[in-house]
Amino acid sequence: MQGRPIFRQVETPACRSQRRSGALLSSLALVMLALPVCASATLGENSSSTESDRATMNGTLQLLPAAKYTVHEIQTPSGTTIREYVAPAGTVFAVAWQGPVMPDLRLALGKYFDRYIAAVAGKQTGHRQTEVREADLVVQSSGHMRSFSGRAFLPQLLPQGVAVEEIR
């Protein structure tokens, strides 16, 4: 045994943080895929599925008219609120969520979900928040156990005069 060098790998705080970020991202992706199939109307599509979404989630639906759009707000039994922002033509231009349970983003983002996952996988994100900002898609999500919030919107579909800050 004498004369053999003993090597020990030293992990720096930066390596540890990077490993945790990767593990968190992987866990988040798995959780989103494992969530039950219930969500709100799909981003970029017609809002006609709002009532079936409400029934699927066993939630309550409230319509909140605003000057340039209508908000379809679904309150789930788990306490999560999902807001669908619908333009006068009936297209969902934004979705926002807040509550103790993360909604099923695969259904909420629809055809944009794969782009969101690909963009998040390629970025180093904070422990509690992710952001994807592209020309035609913005998704911001944050939270920790029992406290999630976020929003997704399509800038090109925002009704004229609607500020991004209104989506919450």
C-alpha positions in Angstrom: 0.0 0.0 0.0 2.9 2.3 0.5 3.9 4.4 -2.4 0.5 4.4 -4.1 -0.8 7.9 -4.6 -4.3 8.5 -3.2 -6.4 10.7 -5.3 -9.5 12.4 -4.1 -11.8 14.4 -6.2 -12.5 17.9 -4.8 -15.8 19.4 -5.6 -16.0 23.1 -5.8 -19.1 25.1 -4.9 -19.6 26.0 -8.6 -19.5 22.3 -9.6 -22.0 21.5 -6.9 -24.3 24.3 -7.9 -24.1 23.3 -11.6 -24.9 19.7 -10.7 -27.9 20.8 -8.6 -29.2 23.0 -11.4 -29.1 20.1 -13.8 -30.8 17.8 -11.3 -33.5 20.4 -10.7 -34.1 20.8 -14.4 -34.4 17.1 -14.9 -36.7 16.7 -12.0 -38.9 19.6 -13.2 -39.2 18.0 -16.6 -40.1 14.7 -15.1 -42.7 16.2 -12.8 -44.3 18.1 -15.7 -44.5 15.0 -17.8 -46.0 13.0 -14.9 -48.7 15.5 -14.0 -52.3 14.5 -14.6 -53.9 15.4 -17.9 -55.8 18.5 -16.9 -55.0 22.1 -17.9 -56.5 25.1 -19.5 -57.1 26.2 -23.0 -54.0 25.9 -25.2 -51.8 28.9 -25.9 -52.3 30.2 -29.4 -55.6 28.3 -30.0 -59.3 28.9 -29.7 -60.7 29.3 -26.2 -63.6 27.0 -26.8 -62.2 24.3 -24.5 -62.4 26.4 -21.4 -65.6 24.7 -20.1 -64.3 21.2 -20.6 -61.1 22.2 -18.9 -63.0 23.5 -15.9 -65.0 20.2 -15.7 -61.8 18.1 -16.1 -60.1 20.0 -13.3 -63.3 20.0 -11.2 -62.7 23.7 -10.8 -64.8 26.8 -10.9 -64.8 29.2 -13.9 -65.1 32.9 -13.7 -65.1 35.2 -16.7 -63.4 38.6 -16.0 -63.9 41.0 -18.8 -61.3 43.7 -19.4 -61.2 46.5 -22.0 -59.3 44.6 -24.7 -59.6 40.9 -23.7 -61.4 38.5 -21.4 -59.8 36.5 -18.7 -61.1 32.9 -18.1 -60.1 32.2 -14.6 -60.2 28.6 -13.3 -59.8 27.9 -9.6 -58.9 24.3 -9.0 -59.7 22.3 -5.8 -55.9 22.2 -5.1 -55.9 26.0 -4.9 -54.1 26.7 -8.2 -55.5 29.5 -10.3 -55.1 29.3 -14.0 -55.9 32.4 -16.1 -56.4 32.3 -19.8 -56.2 35.6 -21.6 -58.5 35.6 -24.6 -58.5 38.2 -27.4 -61.9 39.4 -28.8 -61.4 37.0 -31.8 -61.4 34.1 -29.3 -57.7 33.2 -29.4 -55.8 32.5 -26.2 -52.8 34.9 -26.4 -51.5 34.3 -22.8 -51.8 31.9 -19.9 -50.8 32.5 -16.3 -50.9 30.4 -13.2 -50.4 30.6 -9.4 -50.8 28.2 -6.6 -49.5 25.2 -4.7 -49.5 22.9 -7.7 -47.9 23.4 -11.0 -50.4 23.1 -13.9 -49.7 20.7 -16.8 -47.6 22.9 -19.0 -47.8 20.4 -21.9 -51.5 21.2 -22.3 -51.3 24.9 -21.4 -48.4 25.6 -23.9 -49.7 23.1 -26.6 -47.5 23.2 -29.7 -45.0 25.5 -27.9 -44.3 23.0 -25.1 -41.4 21.2 -26.9 -39.8 24.5 -27.8 -40.0 25.5 -24.1 -38.4 22.3 -22.9 -35.7 22.5 -25.5 -34.9 26.1 -24.6 -34.9 25.4 -20.9 -32.6 22.3 -21.3 -30.1 24.4 -23.1 -29.9 27.2 -20.5 -28.4 27.3 -17.1 -31.4 28.5 -15.0 -31.8 29.6 -11.4 -32.9 27.1 -8.8 -36.4 28.5 -8.6 -37.0 30.2 -12.0 -36.9 29.6 -15.7 -37.3 32.0 -18.5 -37.6 31.5 -22.3 -37.7 34.7 -24.3 -38.0 34.2 -28.1 -39.4 36.5 -30.7 -42.8 34.7 -30.8 -42.8 33.0 -27.3 -42.2 34.1 -23.8 -42.5 31.7 -20.8 -41.6 32.7 -17.3 -42.0 30.3 -14.4 -40.9 30.3 -10.8 -41.6 28.6 -7.6 -40.8 26.0 -5.1 -42.7 23.3 -3.3 -46.3 24.4 -2.8 -45.8 27.9 -4.4 -45.7 28.1 -8.2 -46.4 30.9 -10.5 -45.7 31.8 -14.1 -47.0 33.1 -17.4 -46.6 32.3 -21.0 -47.6 34.6 -23.9 -47.3 35.1 -27.6 -46.1 38.7 -28.2 -47.4 38.7 -31.8 -51.0 37.9 -30.6 -51.1 40.5 -27.8 -54.1 42.8 -28.6 -53.0 46.3 -29.4 -52.7 48.4 -26.3 -52.3 45.5 -23.9 -49.2 45.7 -21.7 -47.3 42.5 -20.8 -47.5 43.5 -17.1 -51.3 42.9 -17.3 -50.6 39.1 -17.7 -50.3 37.8 -14.1 
